Amino acid sequence: MWKQTSPTTFEHERSIFEQLYFLTQGIFGEPAPWTLFTNVKIRHRDCLSGDQLVASLRNAWAQVRAKEPQIAARHGETTKIVDVLEGDALEKFLSETFVVCRDKTPDDMFRDCVSRPYMTLFYFPASQELALHANHSFVDGRGSLFFWDTFFSVLANPEETPVTPDIVKKALPPCVDRILGVPESSSSRAEECARKIIAGGITDNPVSIPARDPTAPPKGFLRRQIKLGPEISSKIFDVCKQRGITVTAAVHVAFGLAIQEHQLQKEGKAGDVWAGFTNLDARKFFGDEYSDQLRRVACHFIISPFHVHIDPKAYDKSTADLSDYYRTTLDHPFAEGLREALPAALPVYLKAMAEGASFTKTPWITALGVIENFMGRSFGPWEVDDFWLANCIANPILQLLLWTWRGQVVLGVAYNETFFDGDVLEGILKRSGGVLLQSLGVEE
């Protein structure tokens, strides 16, 4: 439960996954792994002047705190803290967290992302883009879509109402652990379940993309993406529907096959299993009593192990199996005991990472679904023309991304320039698209 520790301050103990990402916070001003970066390209139909546009964006950033106060959250020693700011304190917060970047692009800012105490909104006048950068403990991928939707709704309907403690108190997000019924403390049963869950994301023969020098120090954060055309994407949707498989599963296995081909070419041998952990939006498991929390800007996700066979001859079976997994998730055998395991999972997970478990080499996949199901494209005079999301990756590992935007399937990758070549990775994205079309029998 949130506690009001002063007239203008609220505190809450971190959830299990908030704690995990709090550990990545590091030193402010220095690069930190797994922070979230999402940007949108915007357009105002009435062509506001530069100063008017900046003022409107800044005001919306200040006002959105009333609906989603976690955008102004920070971390304490054991809690996350929301301060209700006003006067000079609010001006200081806005000057630090709303930044106009006149000489940099979103790619420039992404490459050099550093740890920050608060979520930060960047505006790039030259390209008419906005970017949100946040420690993952404050918001997950789905939550970032809800942020954009809420932000643009406020932008299109500006208010001057003061953001007061009473308003903020009513809008503070509940703890996801409590909503899901996660036990409050660990136990021998939790430890047993945690070892089983973590083992489910490990294999002896993983598909992976070899890093150039895994022991070298990380440098810049980079990202690439490709878009499949609307006509091709429409055919993909139709075939997946006919076959009773999810688009996410179809692309996931295609990613695996393209990676397997690259691994074989690079090393002369390749893995045949993709095992790891998938990010699950926990909101879909909320009970009816939490229906008003389904669009929260918060870190409301959990992870669950998966294990899928990667073989060109087994594409249909692998996609069917993975589709079943994505549809059932917490009820799937892979996730058995997951809720019980969570209080003990973090140390088991970190130990496996330190020991070089296979999931530290296999790409992580982030699937956001159809973006417009969670975030609008038109808000009064404001239009959102494009969208991108990626995490800052500091390890010799990849994040593969998938979403649909404006009827187009988008395949993306986030990586660190020390460990991977961007042109090679873009080639793997293109090969993944080719494998997807070939496996589904879709003609270009």
Order of alpha helices (4+ residues) and beta strands (2+ residues): beta-beta-alpha-beta-alpha-beta-beta-alpha-beta-alpha-beta-beta-alpha-alpha-alpha-alpha-beta-alpha-alpha-beta-beta-alpha-alpha-beta-beta-beta-beta-beta-alpha
